């Protein structure tokens, strides 16, 4: 599984329909499953970003296809970051010499 943290901001279109944001999130969660992506956590925030999501996918291709499908709707702009668990990080560190 690959994990991503997505920092999202509403576009003008997205904020114009802000009252439906939770319904759009539920629909996105459903669409995500079709790509093999689990939206593990969806949080609405105040500050630099409007929404933060924790996502898991079987592979990078599914995650990328899902991100493109969401971007195509025009409600959000996303900055995505690949994330690793402690166990995954230990495996990475084991490969670092010295």
mmCIF file as gemmi writes it, N, C-alpha and C atoms, coordinates in Angstrom:
data_model
loop_
_atom_site.group_PDB
_atom_site.id
_atom_site.type_symbol
_atom_site.label_atom_id
_atom_site.label_alt_id
_atom_site.label_comp_id
_atom_site.label_asym_id
_atom_site.label_entity_id
_atom_site.label_seq_id
_atom_site.pdbx_PDB_ins_code
_atom_site.Cartn_x
_atom_site.Cartn_y
_atom_site.Cartn_z
_atom_site.occupancy
_atom_site.B_iso_or_equiv
_atom_site.pdbx_formal_charge
_atom_site.auth_seq_id
_atom_site.auth_asym_id
_atom_site.pdbx_PDB_model_num
ATOM 1 N N . UNK Axp A 1 ? 0.84 -1.189 0 1 0 ? 1 A 1
ATOM 2 C CA . UNK Axp A 1 ? 0 0 0 1 0 ? 1 A 1
ATOM 3 C C . UNK Axp A 1 ? 0.882 1.248 0 1 0 ? 1 A 1
ATOM 4 N N . UNK Axp A 2 ? 0.43 2.242 -0.711 1 0 ? 2 A 1
ATOM 5 C CA . UNK Axp A 2 ? 1.091 3.543 -0.673 1 0 ? 2 A 1
ATOM 6 C C . UNK Axp A 2 ? 0.176 4.516 0.048 1 0 ? 2 A 1
ATOM 7 N N . UNK Axp A 3 ? 0.771 5.389 0.821 1 0 ? 3 A 1
ATOM 8 C CA . UNK Axp A 3 ? 0.012 6.371 1.596 1 0 ? 3 A 1
ATOM 9 C C . UNK Axp A 3 ? 0.363 7.765 1.103 1 0 ? 3 A 1
ATOM 10 N N . UNK Axp A 4 ? -0.645 8.604 1.023 1 0 ? 4 A 1
ATOM 11 C CA . UNK Axp A 4 ? -0.455 9.997 0.643 1 0 ? 4 A 1
ATOM 12 C C . UNK Axp A 4 ? -1.183 10.898 1.631 1 0 ? 4 A 1
ATOM 13 N N . UNK Axp A 5 ? -0.626 12.07 1.845 1 0 ? 5 A 1
ATOM 14 C CA . UNK Axp A 5 ? -1.305 13.151 2.539 1 0 ? 5 A 1
ATOM 15 C C . UNK Axp A 5 ? -1.618 14.181 1.463 1 0 ? 5 A 1
ATOM 16 N N . UNK Axp A 6 ? -2.867 14.572 1.349 1 0 ? 6 A 1
ATOM 17 C CA . UNK Axp A 6 ? -3.274 15.555 0.346 1 0 ? 6 A 1
ATOM 18 C C . UNK Axp A 6 ? -3.757 16.819 1.056 1 0 ? 6 A 1
ATOM 19 N N . UNK Axp A 7 ? -3.159 17.929 0.687 1 0 ? 7 A 1
ATOM 20 C CA . UNK Axp A 7 ? -3.565 19.239 1.191 1 0 ? 7 A 1
ATOM 21 C C . UNK Axp A 7 ? -4.396 19.888 0.1 1 0 ? 7 A 1
ATOM 22 N N . UNK Axp A 8 ? -5.627 20.243 0.419 1 0 ? 8 A 1
ATOM 23 C CA . UNK Axp A 8 ? -6.541 20.714 -0.61 1 0 ? 8 A 1
ATOM 24 C C . UNK Axp A 8 ? -7.053 22.117 -0.32 1 0 ? 8 A 1
ATOM 25 N N . UNK Axp A 9 ? -7.268 22.847 -1.391 1 0 ? 9 A 1
ATOM 26 C CA . UNK Axp A 9 ? -7.887 24.165 -1.32 1 0 ? 9 A 1
ATOM 27 C C . UNK Axp A 9 ? -9.028 24.215 -2.309 1 0 ? 9 A 1
ATOM 28 N N . UNK Axp A 10 ? -10.123 24.837 -1.871 1 0 ? 10 A 1
ATOM 29 C CA . UNK Axp A 10 ? -11.259 24.997 -2.769 1 0 ? 10 A 1
ATOM 30 C C . UNK Axp A 10 ? -10.92 25.976 -3.884 1 0 ? 10 A 1
ATOM 31 N N . UNK Axp A 11 ? -11.436 25.695 -5.056 1 0 ? 11 A 1
ATOM 32 C CA . UNK Axp A 11 ? -11.399 26.658 -6.155 1 0 ? 11 A 1
ATOM 33 C C . UNK Axp A 11 ? -12.595 27.583 -5.945 1 0 ? 11 A 1
ATOM 34 N N . UNK Axp A 12 ? -12.73 28.581 -6.794 1 0 ? 12 A 1
ATOM 35 C CA . UNK Axp A 12 ? -13.917 29.449 -6.711 1 0 ? 12 A 1
ATOM 36 C C . UNK Axp A 12 ? -15.184 28.624 -6.882 1 0 ? 12 A 1
ATOM 37 N N . UNK Axp A 13 ? -15.141 27.656 -7.794 1 0 ? 13 A 1
ATOM 38 C CA . UNK Axp A 13 ? -16.293 26.775 -8.014 1 0 ? 13 A 1
ATOM 39 C C . UNK Axp A 13 ? -16.607 25.972 -6.754 1 0 ? 13 A 1
ATOM 40 N N . UNK Axp A 14 ? -15.574 25.434 -6.107 1 0 ? 14 A 1
ATOM 41 C CA . UNK Axp A 14 ? -15.776 24.618 -4.923 1 0 ? 14 A 1
ATOM 42 C C . UNK Axp A 14 ? -16.329 25.397 -3.746 1 0 ? 14 A 1
ATOM 43 N N . UNK Axp A 15 ? -15.809 26.587 -3.511 1 0 ? 15 A 1
ATOM 44 C CA . UNK Axp A 15 ? -16.281 27.371 -2.369 1 0 ? 15 A 1
ATOM 45 C C . UNK Axp A 15 ? -17.667 27.965 -2.632 1 0 ? 15 A 1
ATOM 46 N N . UNK Axp A 16 ? -17.999 28.194 -3.9 1 0 ? 16 A 1
ATOM 47 C CA . UNK Axp A 16 ? -19.338 28.702 -4.224 1 0 ? 16 A 1
ATOM 48 C C . UNK Axp A 16 ? -20.416 27.698 -3.821 1 0 ? 16 A 1
ATOM 49 N N . UNK Axp A 17 ? -20.042 26.415 -3.769 1 0 ? 17 A 1
ATOM 50 C CA . UNK Axp A 17 ? -20.977 25.353 -3.393 1 0 ? 17 A 1
ATOM 51 C C . UNK Axp A 17 ? -20.521 24.694 -2.085 1 0 ? 17 A 1
ATOM 52 N N . UNK Axp A 18 ? -19.996 25.506 -1.169 1 0 ? 18 A 1
ATOM 53 C CA . UNK Axp A 18 ? -19.398 24.991 0.072 1 0 ? 18 A 1
ATOM 54 C C . UNK Axp A 18 ? -20.386 24.204 0.927 1 0 ? 18 A 1
ATOM 55 N N . UNK Axp A 19 ? -21.652 24.527 0.846 1 0 ? 19 A 1
ATOM 56 C CA . UNK Axp A 19 ? -22.636 23.816 1.673 1 0 ? 19 A 1
ATOM 57 C C . UNK Axp A 19 ? -22.746 22.334 1.319 1 0 ? 19 A 1
ATOM 58 N N . UNK Axp A 20 ? -22.255 21.952 0.147 1 0 ? 20 A 1
ATOM 59 C CA . UNK Axp A 20 ? -22.292 20.549 -0.264 1 0 ? 20 A 1
ATOM 60 C C . UNK Axp A 20 ? -20.938 19.856 -0.123 1 0 ? 20 A 1
ATOM 61 N N . UNK Axp A 21 ? -20.018 20.476 0.61 1 0 ? 21 A 1
ATOM 62 C CA . UNK Axp A 21 ? -18.668 19.907 0.697 1 0 ? 21 A 1
ATOM 63 C C . UNK Axp A 21 ? -18.64 18.513 1.314 1 0 ? 21 A 1
ATOM 64 N N . UNK Axp A 22 ? -19.455 18.259 2.31 1 0 ? 22 A 1
ATOM 65 C CA . UNK Axp A 22 ? -19.44 16.92 2.921 1 0 ? 22 A 1
ATOM 66 C C . UNK Axp A 22 ? -20.061 15.886 1.982 1 0 ? 22 A 1
ATOM 67 N N . UNK Axp A 23 ? -21.057 16.301 1.211 1 0 ? 23 A 1
ATOM 68 C CA . UNK Axp A 23 ? -21.645 15.389 0.232 1 0 ? 23 A 1
ATOM 69 C C . UNK Axp A 23 ? -20.65 15.094 -0.894 1 0 ? 23 A 1
ATOM 70 N N . UNK Axp A 24 ? -19.905 16.125 -1.319 1 0 ? 24 A 1
ATOM 71 C CA . UNK Axp A 24 ? -18.884 15.908 -2.346 1 0 ? 24 A 1
ATOM 72 C C . UNK Axp A 24 ? -17.793 14.983 -1.822 1 0 ? 24 A 1
ATOM 73 N N . UNK Axp A 25 ? -17.445 15.129 -0.557 1 0 ? 25 A 1
ATOM 74 C CA . UNK Axp A 25 ? -16.424 14.257 0.045 1 0 ? 25 A 1
ATOM 75 C C . UNK Axp A 25 ? -16.902 12.81 0.073 1 0 ? 25 A 1
ATOM 76 N N . UNK Axp A 26 ? -18.166 12.599 0.42 1 0 ? 26 A 1
ATOM 77 C CA . UNK Axp A 26 ? -18.721 11.238 0.436 1 0 ? 26 A 1
ATOM 78 C C . UNK Axp A 26 ? -18.709 10.642 -0.973 1 0 ? 26 A 1
ATOM 79 N N . UNK Axp A 27 ? -19.044 11.453 -1.959 1 0 ? 27 A 1
ATOM 80 C CA . UNK Axp A 27 ? -19.019 10.985 -3.352 1 0 ? 27 A 1
ATOM 81 C C . UNK Axp A 27 ? -17.585 10.682 -3.785 1 0 ? 27 A 1
ATOM 82 N N . UNK Axp A 28 ? -16.637 11.52 -3.358 1 0 ? 28 A 1
ATOM 83 C CA . UNK Axp A 28 ? -15.229 11.288 -3.696 1 0 ? 28 A 1
ATOM 84 C C . UNK Axp A 28 ? -14.736 9.986 -3.083 1 0 ? 28 A 1
ATOM 85 N N . UNK Axp A 29 ? -15.178 9.705 -1.865 1 0 ? 29 A 1
ATOM 86 C CA . UNK Axp A 29 ? -14.783 8.461 -1.193 1 0 ? 29 A 1
ATOM 87 C C . UNK Axp A 29 ? -15.269 7.249 -1.99 1 0 ? 29 A 1
ATOM 88 N N . UNK Axp A 30 ? -16.472 7.339 -2.497 1 0 ? 30 A 1
ATOM 89 C CA . UNK Axp A 30 ? -17.038 6.268 -3.328 1 0 ? 30 A 1
ATOM 90 C C . UNK Axp A 30 ? -16.253 6.105 -4.623 1 0 ? 30 A 1
ATOM 91 N N . UNK Axp A 31 ? -15.955 7.224 -5.283 1 0 ? 31 A 1
ATOM 92 C CA . UNK Axp A 31 ? -15.183 7.191 -6.53 1 0 ? 31 A 1
ATOM 93 C C . UNK Axp A 31 ? -13.791 6.636 -6.263 1 0 ? 31 A 1
ATOM 94 N N . UNK Axp A 32 ? -13.19 7.032 -5.147 1 0 ? 32 A 1
ATOM 95 C CA . UNK Axp A 32 ? -11.847 6.563 -4.795 1 0 ? 32 A 1
ATOM 96 C C . UNK Axp A 32 ? -11.787 5.042 -4.769 1 0 ? 32 A 1
ATOM 97 N N . UNK Axp A 33 ? -12.818 4.429 -4.207 1 0 ? 33 A 1
ATOM 98 C CA . UNK Axp A 33 ? -12.815 2.967 -4.092 1 0 ? 33 A 1
ATOM 99 C C . UNK Axp A 33 ? -12.764 2.286 -5.462 1 0 ? 33 A 1
ATOM 100 N N . UNK Axp A 34 ? -13.32 2.93 -6.476 1 0 ? 34 A 1
ATOM 101 C CA . UNK Axp A 34 ? -13.272 2.374 -7.836 1 0 ? 34 A 1
ATOM 102 C C . UNK Axp A 34 ? -11.851 2.353 -8.401 1 0 ? 34 A 1
ATOM 103 N N . UNK Axp A 35 ? -10.988 3.224 -7.858 1 0 ? 35 A 1
ATOM 104 C CA . UNK Axp A 35 ? -9.593 3.289 -8.291 1 0 ? 35 A 1
ATOM 105 C C . UNK Axp A 35 ? -8.681 2.483 -7.364 1 0 ? 35 A 1
ATOM 106 N N . UNK Axp A 36 ? -9.271 1.799 -6.385 1 0 ? 36 A 1
ATOM 107 C CA . UNK Axp A 36 ? -8.472 1.065 -5.419 1 0 ? 36 A 1
ATOM 108 C C . UNK Axp A 36 ? -7.86 1.96 -4.359 1 0 ? 36 A 1
ATOM 109 N N . UNK Axp A 37 ? -8.475 3.128 -4.151 1 0 ? 37 A 1
ATOM 110 C CA . UNK Axp A 37 ? -7.977 4.109 -3.186 1 0 ? 37 A 1
ATOM 111 C C . UNK Axp A 37 ? -8.936 4.179 -2.002 1 0 ? 37 A 1
ATOM 112 N N . UNK Axp A 38 ? -8.373 4.201 -0.804 1 0 ? 38 A 1
ATOM 113 C CA . UNK Axp A 38 ? -9.155 4.372 0.421 1 0 ? 38 A 1
ATOM 114 C C . UNK Axp A 38 ? -8.874 5.759 0.975 1 0 ? 38 A 1
ATOM 115 N N . UNK Axp A 39 ? -9.91 6.597 1.042 1 0 ? 39 A 1
ATOM 116 C CA . UNK Axp A 39 ? -9.773 7.905 1.697 1 0 ? 39 A 1
ATOM 117 C C . UNK Axp A 39 ? -9.945 7.644 3.187 1 0 ? 39 A 1
ATOM 118 N N . UNK Axp A 40 ? -8.842 7.361 3.856 1 0 ? 40 A 1
ATOM 119 C CA . UNK Axp A 40 ? -8.869 6.939 5.253 1 0 ? 40 A 1
ATOM 120 C C . UNK Axp A 40 ? -9.357 8.042 6.185 1 0 ? 40 A 1
ATOM 121 N N . UNK Axp A 41 ? -8.991 9.275 5.89 1 0 ? 41 A 1
ATOM 122 C CA . UNK Axp A 41 ? -9.384 10.396 6.75 1 0 ? 41 A 1
ATOM 123 C C . UNK Axp A 41 ? -9.612 11.623 5.891 1 0 ? 41 A 1
ATOM 124 N N . UNK Axp A 42 ? -10.704 12.353 6.156 1 0 ? 42 A 1
ATOM 125 C CA . UNK Axp A 42 ? -10.996 13.618 5.485 1 0 ? 42 A 1
ATOM 126 C C . UNK Axp A 42 ? -11.267 14.625 6.596 1 0 ? 42 A 1
ATOM 127 N N . UNK Axp A 43 ? -10.456 15.681 6.636 1 0 ? 43 A 1
ATOM 128 C CA . UNK Axp A 43 ? -10.585 16.691 7.688 1 0 ? 43 A 1
ATOM 129 C C . UNK Axp A 43 ? -10.719 18.072 7.065 1 0 ? 43 A 1
ATOM 130 N N . UNK Axp A 44 ? -11.673 18.846 7.528 1 0 ? 44 A 1
ATOM 131 C CA . UNK Axp A 44 ? -11.836 20.221 7.088 1 0 ? 44 A 1
ATOM 132 C C . UNK Axp A 44 ? -11.031 21.081 8.052 1 0 ? 44 A 1
ATOM 133 N N . UNK Axp A 45 ? -10.254 22.016 7.497 1 0 ? 45 A 1
ATOM 134 C CA . UNK Axp A 45 ? -9.326 22.79 8.31 1 0 ? 45 A 1
ATOM 135 C C . UNK Axp A 45 ? -9.494 24.284 8.083 1 0 ? 45 A 1
ATOM 136 N N . UNK Axp A 46 ? -8.924 25.05 8.985 1 0 ? 46 A 1
ATOM 137 C CA . UNK Axp A 46 ? -8.89 26.507 8.875 1 0 ? 46 A 1
ATOM 138 C C . UNK Axp A 46 ? -7.422 26.903 8.798 1 0 ? 46 A 1
ATOM 139 N N . UNK Axp A 47 ? -7.089 27.755 7.871 1 0 ? 47 A 1
ATOM 140 C CA . UNK Axp A 47 ? -5.701 28.183 7.718 1 0 ? 47 A 1
ATOM 141 C C . UNK Axp A 47 ? -5.284 28.123 6.267 1 0 ? 47 A 1
ATOM 142 N N . UNK Axp A 48 ? -4.083 27.663 6.031 1 0 ? 48 A 1
ATOM 143 C CA . UNK Axp A 48 ? -3.511 27.64 4.688 1 0 ? 48 A 1
ATOM 144 C C . UNK Axp A 48 ? -4.276 26.718 3.745 1 0 ? 48 A 1
ATOM 145 N N . UNK Axp A 49 ? -4.8 25.617 4.274 1 0 ? 49 A 1
ATOM 146 C CA . UNK Axp A 49 ? -5.517 24.64 3.455 1 0 ? 49 A 1
ATOM 147 C C . UNK Axp A 49 ? -6.929 24.447 3.993 1 0 ? 49 A 1
ATOM 148 N N . UNK Axp A 50 ? -7.84 24.107 3.091 1 0 ? 50 A 1
ATOM 149 C CA . UNK Axp A 50 ? -9.251 23.937 3.452 1 0 ? 50 A 1
ATOM 150 C C . UNK Axp A 50 ? -9.586 22.512 3.873 1 0 ? 50 A 1
ATOM 151 N N . UNK Axp A 51 ? -8.893 21.536 3.3 1 0 ? 51 A 1
ATOM 152 C CA . UNK Axp A 51 ? -9.163 20.12 3.572 1 0 ? 51 A 1
ATOM 153 C C . UNK Axp A 51 ? -7.832 19.38 3.593 1 0 ? 51 A 1
ATOM 154 N N . UNK Axp A 52 ? -7.715 18.415 4.493 1 0 ? 52 A 1
ATOM 155 C CA . UNK Axp A 52 ? -6.555 17.532 4.541 1 0 ? 52 A 1
ATOM 156 C C . UNK Axp A 52 ? -7.074 16.101 4.48 1 0 ? 52 A 1
ATOM 157 N N . UNK Axp A 53 ? -6.498 15.284 3.599 1 0 ? 53 A 1
ATOM 158 C CA . UNK Axp A 53 ? -6.915 13.888 3.468 1 0 ? 53 A 1
ATOM 159 C C . UNK Axp A 53 ? -5.716 12.967 3.646 1 0 ? 53 A 1
ATOM 160 N N . UNK Axp A 54 ? -5.979 11.827 4.257 1 0 ? 54 A 1
ATOM 161 C CA . UNK Axp A 54 ? -5.022 10.732 4.308 1 0 ? 54 A 1
ATOM 162 C C . UNK Axp A 54 ? -5.596 9.652 3.39 1 0 ? 54 A 1
ATOM 163 N N . UNK Axp A 55 ? -4.816 9.27 2.387 1 0 ? 55 A 1
ATOM 164 C CA . UNK Axp A 55 ? -5.28 8.301 1.391 1 0 ? 55 A 1
ATOM 165 C C . UNK Axp A 55 ? -4.326 7.123 1.309 1 0 ? 55 A 1
ATOM 166 N N . UNK Axp A 56 ? -4.881 5.95 1.026 1 0 ? 56 A 1
ATOM 167 C CA . UNK Axp A 56 ? -4.097 4.743 0.822 1 0 ? 56 A 1
ATOM 168 C C . UNK Axp A 56 ? -4.525 4.106 -0.498 1 0 ? 56 A 1
ATOM 169 N N . UNK Axp A 57 ? -3.535 3.558 -1.186 1 0 ? 57 A 1
ATOM 170 C CA . UNK Axp A 57 ? -3.822 2.928 -2.472 1 0 ? 57 A 1
ATOM 171 C C . UNK Axp A 57 ? -2.951 1.698 -2.65 1 0 ? 57 A 1
ATOM 172 N N . UNK Axp A 58 ? -3.44 0.77 -3.466 1 0 ? 58 A 1
ATOM 173 C CA . UNK Axp A 58 ? -2.658 -0.42 -3.786 1 0 ? 58 A 1
ATOM 174 C C . UNK Axp A 58 ? -1.43 -0.068 -4.606 1 0 ? 58 A 1
ATOM 175 N N . UNK Axp A 59 ? -1.535 0.995 -5.431 1 0 ? 59 A 1
ATOM 176 C CA . UNK Axp A 59 ? -0.408 1.375 -6.287 1 0 ? 59 A 1
ATOM 177 C C . UNK Axp A 59 ? -0.468 2.86 -6.633 1 0 ? 59 A 1
ATOM 178 N N . UNK Axp A 60 ? 0.63 3.356 -7.154 1 0 ? 60 A 1
ATOM 179 C CA . UNK Axp A 60 ? 0.759 4.768 -7.527 1 0 ? 60 A 1
ATOM 180 C C . UNK Axp A 60 ? -0.18 5.138 -8.678 1 0 ? 60 A 1
ATOM 181 N N . UNK Axp A 61 ? -0.379 4.204 -9.607 1 0 ? 61 A 1
ATOM 182 C CA . UNK Axp A 61 ? -1.224 4.495 -10.771 1 0 ? 61 A 1
ATOM 183 C C . UNK Axp A 61 ? -2.666 4.763 -10.36 1 0 ? 61 A 1
ATOM 184 N N . UNK Axp A 62 ? -3.2 3.959 -9.453 1 0 ? 62 A 1
ATOM 185 C CA . UNK Axp A 62 ? -4.565 4.176 -8.976 1 0 ? 62 A 1
ATOM 186 C C . UNK Axp A 62 ? -4.709 5.51 -8.274 1 0 ? 62 A 1
ATOM 187 N N . UNK Axp A 63 ? -3.711 5.838 -7.453 1 0 ? 63 A 1
ATOM 188 C CA . UNK Axp A 63 ? -3.738 7.114 -6.731 1 0 ? 63 A 1
ATOM 189 C C . UNK Axp A 63 ? -3.693 8.284 -7.703 1 0 ? 63 A 1
ATOM 190 N N . UNK Axp A 64 ? -2.832 8.183 -8.714 1 0 ? 64 A 1
ATOM 191 C CA . UNK Axp A 64 ? -2.703 9.266 -9.691 1 0 ? 64 A 1
ATOM 192 C C . UNK Axp A 64 ? -3.97 9.412 -10.525 1 0 ? 64 A 1
ATOM 193 N N . UNK Axp A 65 ? -4.552 8.307 -10.948 1 0 ? 65 A 1
ATOM 194 C CA . UNK Axp A 65 ? -5.789 8.358 -11.737 1 0 ? 65 A 1
ATOM 195 C C . UNK Axp A 65 ? -6.913 8.974 -10.917 1 0 ? 65 A 1
ATOM 196 N N . UNK Axp A 66 ? -6.997 8.613 -9.641 1 0 ? 66 A 1
ATOM 197 C CA . UNK Axp A 66 ? -8.023 9.193 -8.769 1 0 ? 66 A 1
ATOM 198 C C . UNK Axp A 66 ? -7.804 10.698 -8.609 1 0 ? 66 A 1
ATOM 199 N N . UNK Axp A 67 ? -6.565 11.114 -8.377 1 0 ? 67 A 1
ATOM 200 C CA . UNK Axp A 67 ? -6.268 12.539 -8.215 1 0 ? 67 A 1
ATOM 201 C C . UNK Axp A 67 ? -6.651 13.322 -9.47 1 0 ? 67 A 1
ATOM 202 N N . UNK Axp A 68 ? -6.378 12.759 -10.632 1 0 ? 68 A 1
ATOM 203 C CA . UNK Axp A 68 ? -6.748 13.426 -11.883 1 0 ? 68 A 1
ATOM 204 C C . UNK Axp A 68 ? -8.261 13.499 -12.057 1 0 ? 68 A 1
ATOM 205 N N . UNK Axp A 69 ? -8.956 12.427 -11.674 1 0 ? 69 A 1
ATOM 206 C CA . UNK Axp A 69 ? -10.419 12.426 -11.77 1 0 ? 69 A 1
ATOM 207 C C . UNK Axp A 69 ? -11.019 13.505 -10.863 1 0 ? 69 A 1
ATOM 208 N N . UNK Axp A 70 ? -10.437 13.69 -9.687 1 0 ? 70 A 1
ATOM 209 C CA . UNK Axp A 70 ? -10.93 14.722 -8.763 1 0 ? 70 A 1
ATOM 210 C C . UNK Axp A 70 ? -10.609 16.117 -9.296 1 0 ? 70 A 1
ATOM 211 N N . UNK Axp A 71 ? -9.4 16.307 -9.8 1 0 ? 71 A 1
ATOM 212 C CA . UNK Axp A 71 ? -9.004 17.61 -10.337 1 0 ? 71 A 1
ATOM 213 C C . UNK Axp A 71 ? -9.897 18.014 -11.508 1 0 ? 71 A 1
ATOM 214 N N . UNK Axp A 72 ? -10.28 17.032 -12.306 1 0 ? 72 A 1
ATOM 215 C CA . UNK Axp A 72 ? -11.119 17.287 -13.48 1 0 ? 72 A 1
ATOM 216 C C . UNK Axp A 72 ? -12.471 17.899 -13.099 1 0 ? 72 A 1
ATOM 217 N N . UNK Axp A 73 ? -12.955 17.606 -11.895 1 0 ? 73 A 1
ATOM 218 C CA . UNK Axp A 73 ? -14.244 18.155 -11.455 1 0 ? 73 A 1
ATOM 219 C C . UNK Axp A 73 ? -14.17 19.653 -11.178 1 0 ? 73 A 1
ATOM 220 N N . UNK Axp A 74 ? -12.964 20.155 -10.877 1 0 ? 74 A 1
ATOM 221 C CA . UNK Axp A 74 ? -12.777 21.602 -10.742 1 0 ? 74 A 1
ATOM 222 C C . UNK Axp A 74 ? -13.14 22.213 -9.4 1 0 ? 74 A 1
ATOM 223 N N . UNK Axp A 75 ? -13.373 21.41 -8.372 1 0 ? 75 A 1
ATOM 224 C CA . UNK Axp A 75 ? -13.754 21.962 -7.064 1 0 ? 75 A 1
ATOM 225 C C . UNK Axp A 75 ? -12.575 22.208 -6.129 1 0 ? 75 A 1
ATOM 226 N N . UNK Axp A 76 ? -11.459 21.523 -6.374 1 0 ? 76 A 1
ATOM 227 C CA . UNK Axp A 76 ? -10.304 21.632 -5.486 1 0 ? 76 A 1
ATOM 228 C C . UNK Axp A 76 ? -9.001 21.682 -6.272 1 0 ? 76 A 1
ATOM 229 N N . UNK Axp A 77 ? -7.993 22.236 -5.625 1 0 ? 77 A 1
ATOM 230 C CA . UNK Axp A 77 ? -6.605 22.152 -6.076 1 0 ? 77 A 1
ATOM 231 C C . UNK Axp A 77 ? -5.882 21.386 -4.979 1 0 ? 77 A 1
ATOM 232 N N . UNK Axp A 78 ? -5 20.481 -5.363 1 0 ? 78 A 1
ATOM 233 C CA . UNK Axp A 78 ? -4.381 19.578 -4.401 1 0 ? 78 A 1
ATOM 234 C C . UNK Axp A 78 ? -2.863 19.612 -4.469 1 0 ? 78 A 1
ATOM 235 N N . UNK Axp A 79 ? -2.252 19.562 -3.294 1 0 ? 79 A 1
ATOM 236 C CA . UNK Axp A 79 ? -0.824 19.317 -3.154 1 0 ? 79 A 1
ATOM 237 C C . UNK Axp A 79 ? -0.717 17.973 -2.449 1 0 ? 79 A 1
ATOM 238 N N . UNK Axp A 80 ? -0.063 17.015 -3.101 1 0 ? 80 A 1
ATOM 239 C CA . UNK Axp A 80 ? 0.024 15.664 -2.539 1 0 ? 80 A 1
ATOM 240 C C . UNK Axp A 80 ? 1.439 15.363 -2.076 1 0 ? 80 A 1
ATOM 241 N N . UNK Axp A 81 ? 1.526 14.621 -0.99 1 0 ? 81 A 1
ATOM 242 C CA . UNK Axp A 81 ? 2.817 14.223 -0.443 1 0 ? 81 A 1
ATOM 243 C C . UNK Axp A 81 ? 2.792 12.73 -0.17 1 0 ? 81 A 1
ATOM 244 N N . UNK Axp A 82 ? 3.791 12.022 -0.698 1 0 ? 82 A 1
ATOM 245 C CA . UNK Axp A 82 ? 3.926 10.595 -0.393 1 0 ? 82 A 1
ATOM 246 C C . UNK Axp A 82 ? 4.336 10.479 1.064 1 0 ? 82 A 1
ATOM 247 N N . UNK Axp A 83 ? 3.75 9.548 1.786 1 0 ? 83 A 1
ATOM 248 C CA . UNK Axp A 83 ? 4.029 9.376 3.212 1 0 ? 83 A 1
ATOM 249 C C . UNK Axp A 83 ? 4.398 7.924 3.5 1 0 ? 83 A 1
ATOM 250 N N . UNK Axp A 84 ? 5.164 7.702 4.559 1 0 ? 84 A 1
ATOM 251 C CA . UNK Axp A 84 ? 5.584 6.362 4.956 1 0 ? 84 A 1
ATOM 252 C C . UNK Axp A 84 ? 5.282 6.147 6.43 1 0 ? 84 A 1
ATOM 253 N N . UNK Axp A 85 ? 4.908 4.927 6.779 1 0 ? 85 A 1
ATOM 254 C CA . UNK Axp A 85 ? 4.718 4.55 8.18 1 0 ? 85 A 1
ATOM 255 C C . UNK Axp A 85 ? 6.098 4.342 8.805 1 0 ? 85 A 1
ATOM 256 N N . UNK Axp A 86 ? 6.146 4.19 10.111 1 0 ? 86 A 1
ATOM 257 C CA . UNK Axp A 86 ? 7.412 3.931 10.788 1 0 ? 86 A 1
ATOM 258 C C . UNK Axp A 86 ? 8.04 2.629 10.284 1 0 ? 86 A 1
ATOM 259 N N . UNK Axp A 87 ? 7.224 1.596 10.098 1 0 ? 87 A 1
ATOM 260 C CA . UNK Axp A 87 ? 7.747 0.317 9.608 1 0 ? 87 A 1
ATOM 261 C C . UNK Axp A 87 ? 8.336 0.469 8.205 1 0 ? 87 A 1
ATOM 262 N N . UNK Axp A 88 ? 7.653 1.217 7.337 1 0 ? 88 A 1
ATOM 263 C CA . UNK Axp A 88 ? 8.172 1.442 5.988 1 0 ? 88 A 1
ATOM 264 C C . UNK Axp A 88 ? 9.459 2.261 6.037 1 0 ? 88 A 1
ATOM 265 N N . UNK Axp A 89 ? 9.501 3.246 6.923 1 0 ? 89 A 1
ATOM 266 C CA . UNK Axp A 89 ? 10.697 4.07 7.061 1 0 ? 89 A 1
ATOM 267 C C . UNK Axp A 89 ? 11.871 3.245 7.564 1 0 ? 89 A 1
ATOM 268 N N . UNK Axp A 90 ? 11.62 2.309 8.473 1 0 ? 90 A 1
ATOM 269 C CA . UNK Axp A 90 ? 12.682 1.411 8.955 1 0 ? 90 A 1
ATOM 270 C C . UNK Axp A 90 ? 13.267 0.59 7.801 1 0 ? 90 A 1
ATOM 271 N N . UNK Axp A 91 ? 12.417 0.134 6.88 1 0 ? 91 A 1
ATOM 272 C CA . UNK Axp A 91 ? 12.898 -0.621 5.719 1 0 ? 91 A 1
ATOM 273 C C . UNK Axp A 91 ? 13.755 0.267 4.824 1 0 ? 91 A 1
ATOM 274 N N . UNK Axp A 92 ? 13.356 1.503 4.656 1 0 ? 92 A 1
ATOM 275 C CA . UNK Axp A 92 ? 14.132 2.447 3.86 1 0 ? 92 A 1
ATOM 276 C C . UNK Axp A 92 ? 15.478 2.719 4.521 1 0 ? 92 A 1
ATOM 277 N N . UNK Axp A 93 ? 15.45 2.967 5.827 1 0 ? 93 A 1
ATOM 278 C CA . UNK Axp A 93 ? 16.677 3.275 6.56 1 0 ? 93 A 1
ATOM 279 C C . UNK Axp A 93 ? 17.653 2.106 6.564 1 0 ? 93 A 1
ATOM 280 N N . UNK Axp A 94 ? 17.123 0.895 6.513 1 0 ? 94 A 1
ATOM 281 C CA . UNK Axp A 94 ? 17.988 -0.299 6.478 1 0 ? 94 A 1
ATOM 282 C C . UNK Axp A 94 ? 18.845 -0.319 5.206 1 0 ? 94 A 1
ATOM 283 N N . UNK Axp A 95 ? 18.43 0.374 4.18 1 0 ? 95 A 1
ATOM 284 C CA . UNK Axp A 95 ? 19.165 0.427 2.911 1 0 ? 95 A 1
ATOM 285 C C . UNK Axp A 95 ? 20.213 1.537 2.876 1 0 ? 95 A 1
ATOM 286 N N . UNK Axp A 96 ? 20.157 2.424 3.868 1 0 ? 96 A 1
ATOM 287 C CA . UNK Axp A 96 ? 21.095 3.54 3.921 1 0 ? 96 A 1
ATOM 288 C C . UNK Axp A 96 ? 22.424 3.042 4.493 1 0 ? 96 A 1
ATOM 289 N N . UNK Axp A 97 ? 23.517 3.232 3.747 1 0 ? 97 A 1
ATOM 290 C CA . UNK Axp A 97 ? 24.799 2.748 4.233 1 0 ? 97 A 1
ATOM 291 C C . UNK Axp A 97 ? 25.269 3.475 5.493 1 0 ? 97 A 1
ATOM 292 N N . UNK Axp A 98 ? 26.05 2.739 6.305 1 0 ? 98 A 1
ATOM 293 C CA . UNK Axp A 98 ? 26.715 3.298 7.476 1 0 ? 98 A 1
ATOM 294 C C . UNK Axp A 98 ? 25.796 3.618 8.549 1 0 ? 98 A 1
